[in-house]
Amino acid sequence: MTVPNTNDLPYLIRLLDDDDPSVSPVVSQQLRKFGGDISQDIAALGIDVSRGRKKRLSSLLAEGRRQTLADEWIVPSRGVASWEDDWESFEHTLRLLSDFLHDGVTMRSALPDSLDLLADEVRQDLPEPSAAELRDWLFSSGRYCGDKKKADACNYFDLCHVIDVQQGNPTSLACLFMLLGRRLGVCVEGCNYPAHFLARIQVEGKTSLVDCFHHGRTFDVESLLKVHPRISEKARAAVLSQGHLGVILHRYVSEIRNSLLANEHDVAGKFFAQLADSLEQ
């Protein structure tokens, strides 16, 4: 790939307003060289980009972000089975997904740095939190919650965005809980419950499920199974089994695919369908 020249960016951005239909393809081709993200270059050059131009830039950079994700998408030979407890690969992949879902224009911290900063914030209040205390700090307090009106929005799978706006969907909020718990030495697992992803923690020696989307409300597993003896086998298996990181990642990618298609992002949706298929090897 040709090395991009950052000095060309001011001219390319100005050309976004050109009415000549032959200009847009040329601008798009040149922007593709930047790999889908020009946020650091814009900041370094001190370029002020209007909201309208940011939207157009992000659209033109989308193909570059898809190519970058495709180039960096590495699946072990056994697919999701290889990621059973590989937290490093799990977080790295969620970072790649967040970078893809970012607009490529706005300057922000990478996912690991955002998680580190949030962990430091927790430590100021809770030097050695338990899983229940971390749940309360994040969700019962109202700091983080689900957006019931836009739960299927694509940007709620971008964990950096979730951290910034303090809202998300059931899966992204639970994954945030898991990754933050990992940094703080707290065991938080995922529960691949059908239709509504949950987290799993230990409270006073008992396993509890946490609904991160609804202010961290909890369900005692034993009580849940007693109250609902006819629960489906798929739901029962999800409640009783430990959270397999590979399975969780596959669900995450599949939900992004569904969100993209539901929001009429057909090209990206088909691309994510291929990523989901690659995890089923």
C-alpha positions as CSV (number, residue, x, y, z in Angstrom):
1,M,0.0,0.0,0.0
2,T,1.2,3.5,-0.8
3,V,2.4,5.5,2.2
4,P,-0.2,8.3,2.9
5,N,1.0,11.9,2.9
6,T,-0.6,13.6,5.9
7,N,0.1,17.0,4.3
8,D,-2.5,16.1,1.7
9,L,-5.3,15.9,4.3
10,P,-6.3,19.6,4.4
11,Y,-6.7,19.6,0.6
12,L,-8.7,16.4,0.6
13,I,-11.0,17.6,3.3
14,R,-11.7,20.8,1.4
15,L,-12.5,18.8,-1.7
16,L,-15.4,17.2,0.2
17,D,-17.4,20.2,-0.7
18,D,-16.6,20.0,-4.4
19,D,-19.8,19.5,-6.5
20,D,-17.9,17.9,-9.4
21,P,-19.0,14.2,-9.3
22,S,-15.6,13.1,-10.6
23,V,-13.8,14.4,-7.4
24,S,-15.4,12.2,-4.8
25,P,-13.9,8.9,-6.1
26,V,-10.5,10.5,-6.2
27,V,-10.8,11.7,-2.6
28,S,-12.1,8.3,-1.5
29,Q,-9.1,6.6,-3.2
30,Q,-6.6,8.9,-1.5
31,L,-8.3,8.5,1.9
32,R,-8.1,4.7,1.6
33,K,-4.4,4.9,2.0
34,F,-4.8,6.0,5.7
35,G,-6.3,2.7,6.8
36,G,-9.7,4.1,7.8
37,D,-8.5,6.3,10.6
38,I,-7.2,9.9,10.3
39,S,-8.0,11.1,13.8
40,Q,-4.4,11.4,15.0
41,D,-3.3,13.1,11.7
42,I,-6.2,15.6,12.0
43,A,-5.2,16.4,15.6
44,A,-1.5,16.8,14.7
45,L,-2.3,19.2,11.9
46,G,-4.8,21.1,14.0
47,I,-7.5,20.8,11.4
48,D,-11.0,21.9,12.5
49,V,-13.6,19.5,10.9
50,S,-17.2,20.5,10.9
51,R,-19.9,17.9,11.9
52,G,-21.1,17.5,8.3
53,R,-17.6,16.9,7.0
54,K,-16.9,14.4,9.8
55,K,-19.9,12.4,8.7
56,R,-18.8,12.4,5.1
57,L,-15.2,11.6,6.0
58,S,-16.2,8.7,8.2
59,S,-18.3,7.3,5.3
60,L,-15.4,7.6,2.9
61,L,-13.0,6.0,5.5
62,A,-15.3,3.0,6.1
63,E,-13.7,0.9,3.4
64,G,-10.3,1.5,4.8
65,R,-11.5,0.4,8.3
66,R,-13.0,-2.8,6.8
67,Q,-9.7,-3.6,5.1
68,T,-7.7,-2.9,8.3
69,L,-9.9,-5.2,10.3
70,A,-9.7,-7.9,7.6
71,D,-5.9,-7.6,7.6
72,E,-5.7,-7.9,11.4
73,W,-8.4,-10.5,11.9
74,I,-6.5,-13.7,12.9
75,V,-8.5,-16.8,13.8
76,P,-6.7,-19.7,15.5
77,S,-6.9,-23.1,13.7
78,R,-9.6,-24.3,16.1
79,G,-11.7,-21.2,15.8
80,V,-13.6,-20.1,18.9
81,A,-12.5,-23.2,20.8
82,S,-9.0,-21.7,21.0
83,W,-10.2,-18.7,23.0
84,E,-11.8,-20.5,25.9
85,D,-9.9,-18.5,28.5
86,D,-7.5,-16.4,26.4
87,W,-8.3,-12.9,27.9
88,E,-5.5,-11.2,26.0
89,S,-6.9,-12.3,22.6
90,F,-10.4,-11.6,23.7
91,E,-9.6,-7.9,24.7
92,H,-7.5,-7.5,21.6
93,T,-10.3,-8.6,19.3
94,L,-12.8,-6.3,21.1
95,R,-10.3,-3.5,20.5
96,L,-10.2,-4.2,16.8
97,L,-14.0,-4.2,16.7
98,S,-14.2,-0.9,18.6
99,D,-11.6,0.6,16.2
100,F,-13.7,-0.5,13.2
101,L,-16.9,1.0,14.7
102,H,-15.2,4.3,15.5
103,D,-15.8,7.1,13.0
104,G,-12.0,7.3,12.2
105,V,-12.1,11.1,12.6
106,T,-12.6,11.9,16.3
107,M,-9.5,11.7,18.5
108,R,-9.8,9.3,21.5
109,S,-7.9,6.8,23.6
110,A,-7.5,3.1,22.6
111,L,-9.6,0.5,24.4
112,P,-6.8,-0.7,26.7
113,D,-6.1,2.9,27.8
114,S,-9.8,3.7,28.4
115,L,-10.1,0.5,30.5
116,D,-7.0,1.4,32.5
117,L,-8.4,4.9,33.2
118,L,-11.7,3.5,34.3
119,A,-10.0,1.0,36.6
120,D,-8.0,3.8,38.2
121,E,-11.3,5.6,38.8
122,V,-12.8,2.6,40.5
123,R,-9.7,2.2,42.7
124,Q,-10.1,5.7,44.0
125,D,-13.4,4.6,45.6
126,L,-12.8,0.9,46.0
127,P,-9.1,-0.1,46.5
128,E,-9.9,-3.8,46.6
129,P,-13.5,-4.2,45.3
130,S,-15.5,-7.5,45.4
131,A,-17.5,-8.5,42.4
132,A,-20.7,-7.3,44.0
133,E,-19.1,-4.0,44.9
134,L,-17.9,-3.5,41.4
135,R,-21.4,-4.3,40.1
136,D,-22.8,-1.7,42.4
137,W,-20.2,0.9,41.4
138,L,-20.9,0.4,37.7
139,F,-24.6,-0.3,37.5
140,S,-26.6,0.0,40.7
141,S,-25.2,3.5,41.1
142,G,-26.6,4.5,37.7
143,R,-23.1,5.3,36.3
144,Y,-23.7,2.8,33.4
145,C,-27.0,1.6,32.1
146,G,-28.7,0.3,29.0
147,D,-30.3,2.5,26.4
148,K,-33.7,0.9,26.0
149,K,-34.6,3.2,23.0
150,K,-31.5,2.4,20.9
151,A,-30.3,-1.0,22.3
152,D,-29.5,-2.2,18.7
153,A,-27.4,0.9,17.8
154,C,-24.1,-0.1,16.2
155,N,-22.1,2.3,18.3
156,Y,-23.1,0.5,21.5
157,F,-20.8,-2.4,20.4
158,D,-17.9,0.1,20.4
159,L,-16.6,-0.3,24.0
160,C,-14.7,3.0,23.9
161,H,-18.0,4.7,23.0
162,V,-19.7,2.8,25.8
163,I,-17.2,4.0,28.3
164,D,-17.5,7.6,27.1
165,V,-21.3,7.8,27.0
166,Q,-21.8,5.4,29.9
167,Q,-24.5,3.5,28.0
168,G,-24.6,0.3,26.1
169,N,-26.5,-2.9,25.2
170,P,-26.6,-6.0,27.4
171,T,-23.6,-7.7,25.7
172,S,-21.3,-4.7,25.6
173,L,-22.0,-3.7,29.2
174,A,-21.4,-7.2,30.4
175,C,-18.1,-7.4,28.5
176,L,-17.1,-4.1,30.0
177,F,-17.8,-5.5,33.4
178,M,-15.8,-8.6,32.6
179,L,-12.7,-6.7,31.3
180,L,-12.8,-4.2,34.2
181,G,-13.1,-7.0,36.7
182,R,-10.1,-8.7,35.1
183,R,-8.0,-5.5,35.7
184,L,-9.1,-5.2,39.3
185,G,-8.6,-8.9,40.2
186,V,-12.3,-9.6,40.3
187,C,-13.8,-12.7,38.7
188,V,-16.6,-11.7,36.3
189,E,-17.7,-14.2,33.7
190,G,-20.1,-13.9,30.8
191,C,-23.4,-15.8,30.6
192,N,-24.5,-16.5,27.1
193,Y,-28.2,-16.5,28.0
194,P,-30.5,-16.6,24.9
195,A,-31.8,-13.1,23.7
196,H,-30.3,-11.2,26.7
197,F,-26.6,-11.5,27.6
198,L,-25.8,-11.5,31.3
199,A,-22.7,-11.5,33.6
200,R,-22.0,-14.1,36.3
201,I,-20.4,-13.4,39.7
202,Q,-20.0,-15.1,43.1
203,V,-21.8,-13.4,46.0
204,E,-21.3,-15.0,49.4
205,G,-20.4,-18.3,47.9
206,K,-23.4,-18.4,45.6
207,T,-23.5,-17.9,41.8
208,S,-25.5,-14.8,40.8
209,L,-26.4,-13.6,37.3
210,V,-26.1,-9.9,36.7
211,D,-28.3,-8.0,34.2
212,C,-26.0,-5.1,33.5
213,F,-28.5,-3.5,31.1
214,H,-31.1,-3.0,33.9
215,H,-29.0,-1.4,36.6
216,G,-27.1,-4.5,37.6
217,R,-30.1,-6.4,39.0
218,T,-29.2,-9.9,40.2
219,F,-30.7,-13.4,40.0
220,D,-29.5,-16.3,42.2
221,V,-28.9,-19.2,39.9
222,E,-30.3,-21.9,42.2
223,S,-33.5,-19.9,42.9
224,L,-33.9,-19.1,39.2
225,L,-33.8,-22.8,38.3
226,K,-36.3,-23.7,41.1
227,V,-38.8,-21.0,40.1
228,H,-38.5,-21.9,36.4
229,P,-38.2,-25.7,36.3
230,R,-39.2,-25.8,32.6
231,I,-36.5,-23.4,31.4
232,S,-35.2,-24.3,28.0
233,E,-32.1,-26.6,27.8
234,K,-30.2,-23.9,26.0
235,A,-31.0,-21.4,28.7
236,R,-30.2,-23.9,31.4
237,A,-26.8,-24.7,29.8
238,A,-26.0,-21.0,29.6
239,V,-26.8,-20.5,33.3
240,L,-24.8,-23.5,34.6
241,S,-21.8,-23.3,32.3
242,Q,-18.8,-21.0,32.7
243,G,-18.5,-18.2,30.2
244,H,-16.4,-19.4,27.2
245,L,-14.6,-16.4,25.8
246,G,-14.6,-17.7,22.2
247,V,-18.4,-18.3,22.4
248,I,-18.9,-14.9,23.8
249,L,-16.8,-13.3,21.0
250,H,-18.8,-15.2,18.4
251,R,-22.0,-13.8,19.8
252,Y,-20.5,-10.3,19.9
253,V,-19.6,-10.4,16.2
254,S,-23.0,-12.0,15.3
255,E,-24.8,-9.2,17.2
256,I,-22.8,-6.6,15.4
257,R,-23.7,-8.2,12.1
258,N,-27.4,-8.1,13.0
259,S,-27.2,-4.5,14.2
260,L,-25.5,-3.4,10.9
261,L,-28.0,-5.2,8.8
262,A,-30.9,-3.8,10.8
263,N,-29.6,-0.3,10.3
264,E,-29.2,-0.8,6.6
265,H,-25.4,-1.1,6.6
266,D,-25.5,-4.0,4.1
267,V,-21.9,-4.0,3.0
268,A,-20.5,-4.0,6.6
269,G,-23.2,-6.5,7.7
270,K,-22.1,-9.0,5.0
271,F,-18.5,-8.4,6.0
272,F,-19.3,-9.2,9.7
273,A,-21.2,-12.3,8.5
274,Q,-17.9,-13.5,7.1
275,L,-16.1,-12.7,10.3
276,A,-18.7,-14.7,12.3
277,D,-18.3,-17.6,9.9
278,S,-14.6,-17.5,10.3
279,L,-15.0,-18.2,14.0
280,E,-16.9,-21.4,13.4
281,Q,-14.0,-23.3,12.0
